[in-house]
């Protein structure tokens, strides 16, 4: 594999497209299920599946403590680093997974709790190793690993729905097995020779808080839906409207999967080193980059309108525009997060996230009171993302503090 730092723009784009395959398949399969077009799956089970996957994603965000972001940012800057994860898993990931599994049991039932307990450690390991592989330019391992996870799960669910009556238990078993399959592949492809300098991540409650707030910034609307689901459904908000909301909420997630995979190959060379300073390593033509971004943003807008037409019923513009705006903000927000972690500005990142969430919640309360709960949910995420970009541009990031430790670099 070529060194990541000398890959051409064309090579980065090709590998970025390769990484998109599994994410696109996963998102398309889930979208198809939520749209209600798959025979043999009850509507209540579809809604539960969407909420369970959202809840599982929240657990994964919290239990991996942001380690994958530190690993990716550090190794993309210094290819000699080699992170040891056994101690981190024993001290942080394992106990956090058990705690969140207990919460899942209480919230969604025993089956969901067991699935979280078994799958969270496996998924944490696979995602962290995938971040390391991407930072080293080993995109093949990550691409195959992702194909072995959700695409396999959705294929199994679809097959069971077409051949027999799909049950919650069978769906949970398929989910856990797909997580185990991906983790086994990542472990088999790991090489001890991938780095020469031992390093340890500074996993702590601050990194967990950063991950949790990042999740709330992007998916706070769906967290509120999951928390208030049984209170929302009724004469005021029919289940069809909730299903429509969840369907449209998957569009920015689909775009996010695209942008994150492209970011895995682009962020090491195009990022922010200060609030109002961009780094363009190895790119002589900035005009071509800006033109490509403008074209991508236009495509996101057009794709959002086309996506809304896939739903079984007509979706109004009020349900489409907020999610398209959310999708457009994915790339700049994630680039800013990567940049602040790369240059050791975690405190400033936390402040920006916390204040942005506060702004979003205030707007949610006002809109929900004036126009209804569902409309409050539509505005909360786009406003949070816009506020985050503004705050991290107009404020100083403060002093730099390392997010990992080596024998020559002891992080504070």
GIQUIKA-V87308 format. One record per backbone hydrogen bond with DSSP energy under -1.0 kcal/mol. NH is the residue of the N-H (numbers start at 0). CO is the residue of the C=O. If there is no record, write none. Layout:
# GIQUIKA-V87308
<<NH;CO> <NH;CO>>
This chain:
# GIQUIKA-V87308
<<5;2> <6;3> <11;7> <12;8> <13;9> <14;10> <15;11> <16;12> <17;13> <18;14> <19;15> <20;17> <23;19> <24;20> <25;21> <26;22> <27;23> <28;24> <29;25> <30;26> <31;27> <32;28> <33;29> <34;30> <35;32> <36;31> <45;41> <46;42> <47;43> <48;44> <49;45> <50;46> <51;47> <52;48> <53;49> <54;50> <55;51> <56;52> <57;53> <58;54> <59;55> <60;56> <61;57> <62;58> <63;59> <66;63> <69;65> <70;66> <71;67> <72;68> <73;69> <74;70> <75;71> <77;73> <80;77> <81;196> <83;198> <88;84> <89;85> <90;86> <91;87> <92;87> <93;88> <95;91> <96;92> <97;93> <98;94> <99;95> <100;96> <101;97> <102;98> <103;99> <104;100> <105;101> <106;102> <107;103> <108;104> <112;108> <113;109> <114;110> <115;111> <116;112> <117;113> <118;114> <119;115> <122;118> <123;119> <124;120> <125;121> <126;122> <127;123> <128;124> <129;125> <130;126> <131;127> <132;128> <133;129> <134;130> <135;131> <136;133> <137;132> <138;136> <142;138> <143;139> <144;140> <145;141> <146;142> <147;143> <148;145> <152;148> <153;149> <154;150> <155;151> <156;152> <157;153> <158;154> <159;155> <160;156> <161;157> <162;158> <163;159> <170;166> <171;167> <172;168> <173;169> <174;170> <175;171> <176;172> <177;173> <178;174> <179;175> <180;176> <181;177> <182;178> <183;179> <184;180> <185;181> <186;182> <187;183> <188;184> <193;190> <195;79> <196;79> <198;81> <199;404> <201;402> <202;200> <207;203> <208;204> <209;205> <210;206> <211;207> <212;208> <213;209> <214;210> <215;211> <216;212> <217;213> <218;214> <219;215> <222;218> <223;219> <224;220> <225;221> <226;222> <227;223> <231;227> <232;228> <233;236> <241;237> <242;238> <243;239> <244;240> <245;241> <246;242> <247;243> <248;244> <250;247> <253;249> <254;250> <255;251> <256;252> <257;253> <258;254> <259;255> <260;256> <261;257> <262;258> <263;259> <265;261> <266;262> <268;265> <269;265> <270;278> <272;276> <273;276> <276;273> <278;270> <280;268> <282;279> <288;284> <289;285> <290;286> <291;287> <292;288> <293;289> <294;290> <295;291> <296;292> <297;293> <298;294> <299;295> <300;296> <301;297> <302;298> <303;299> <304;300> <305;301> <306;302> <307;303> <309;306> <318;315> <320;316> <323;319> <324;320> <325;321> <326;322> <327;323> <328;324> <332;328> <333;329> <334;330> <335;331> <336;332> <337;333> <338;334> <339;335> <340;336> <341;337> <342;338> <343;340> <344;339> <348;344> <349;345> <350;346> <351;347> <352;348> <353;349> <354;350> <355;351> <356;352> <357;353> <358;354> <359;355> <360;356> <361;357> <362;358> <363;359> <364;360> <365;361> <366;362> <367;363> <368;364> <369;365> <370;366> <371;367> <375;371> <376;372> <377;373> <379;375> <382;378> <383;379> <384;380> <385;381> <386;382> <387;383> <388;384> <389;385> <390;386> <391;387> <393;389> <394;390> <400;343> <404;199> <405;408> <408;405>>
